[in-house]
């Protein structure tokens, strides 16, 4: 449930002067943190999913900027914010071409704008989204295991826009190796983030969490046939990214008209 680059951009450009100049088709990338990156040496510490900021203070030529952009892309950075001013007078055409060709978002910020304000905004939104993910995960688990105690989950669902009167449907995905052991937590987490980035956009929200070492999808206001169709799409998509020997299994419960029956739907799916 990480925040996307598009959501961050939509919010910050209402407050600060920032322009997307390349990589528009990569805006669904999830952002897990921010990082000031002034050279390839710093890029080595990146783990993927960051948005990298650079002023160009350590760069000596447009070619070095291009190499930094290329290196950050290889490190699976979500996107780059480039401060145009005394160190980088303009973003080279080659950099923009690279961003468009690889769906790698690149933003331009003029020197008069304080990048610290943009970094602060991004950090705040990432933290808020992480808080939302933790609260929703806890609420979903409580709805599954303690459906009679609605005070443990209903306030959180209502807080984040879920309604009592909605219909709910749960699908469960299990990832196992050749000996039918569930794959390790780090691999499940990687695949969960991948699914969240690629799950088809719906008019109603789709929550993806983990319960008992299984990936759990909570669909709202979706007919059973639509849920099956969406999960087949997700299953086909995720199969391409599974490590060798790992298999995925999917189960789907029947839609319920009561938020109190989420647990029943979960156990049907399992």
URHUPE-V523062 format. One record per pair of residues at least 6 apart in sequence whose C-alpha atoms are under 6 Angstrom apart, sorted by the first residue. I is the first residue (numbers start at 1). J is the second residue. Records with the same first field share a line. If there is no record, write none. Layout:
# URHUPE-V523062
I = J ; J
This chain:
# URHUPE-V523062
1 = 133
2 = 30
3 = 30 ; 31
4 = 28 ; 29 ; 30 ; 31
5 = 27 ; 29
6 = 27
18 = 108 ; 109
19 = 107 ; 108
20 = 107
21 = 106 ; 107
22 = 96 ; 99 ; 100 ; 105 ; 106
23 = 99 ; 100 ; 103 ; 104 ; 105
24 = 105
25 = 103
26 = 103 ; 104 ; 105
29 = 78
31 = 49 ; 50
32 = 49 ; 50
33 = 50
34 = 50 ; 51
35 = 52
36 = 52 ; 53
37 = 52 ; 53 ; 54
38 = 54 ; 58
40 = 68
48 = 75 ; 76 ; 77
49 = 77 ; 78
50 = 77 ; 78
51 = 78 ; 79 ; 80
52 = 80
53 = 80 ; 81
54 = 82
55 = 83
56 = 87 ; 88
57 = 87
66 = 95
79 = 104 ; 105 ; 106
80 = 106
81 = 106 ; 107 ; 108
82 = 108
83 = 109 ; 110 ; 111
84 = 90 ; 110 ; 111
85 = 111
137 = 209
139 = 153
142 = 153
143 = 153 ; 263
144 = 262 ; 263
147 = 260
164 = 259
166 = 221
167 = 220 ; 221 ; 256 ; 257
168 = 219 ; 220 ; 255 ; 256
169 = 218 ; 219 ; 255
170 = 217 ; 218 ; 253 ; 265 ; 266
171 = 216 ; 217 ; 251 ; 252 ; 269
172 = 215 ; 216 ; 250 ; 251 ; 269
173 = 214 ; 215 ; 249 ; 250
174 = 214 ; 248 ; 249
175 = 182 ; 183 ; 247 ; 248
176 = 182 ; 183 ; 246 ; 247
177 = 245 ; 246
178 = 245
206 = 218 ; 219
207 = 217 ; 218
208 = 216 ; 217
209 = 215 ; 216
210 = 216
251 = 269
252 = 269
253 = 265 ; 268 ; 269
254 = 265
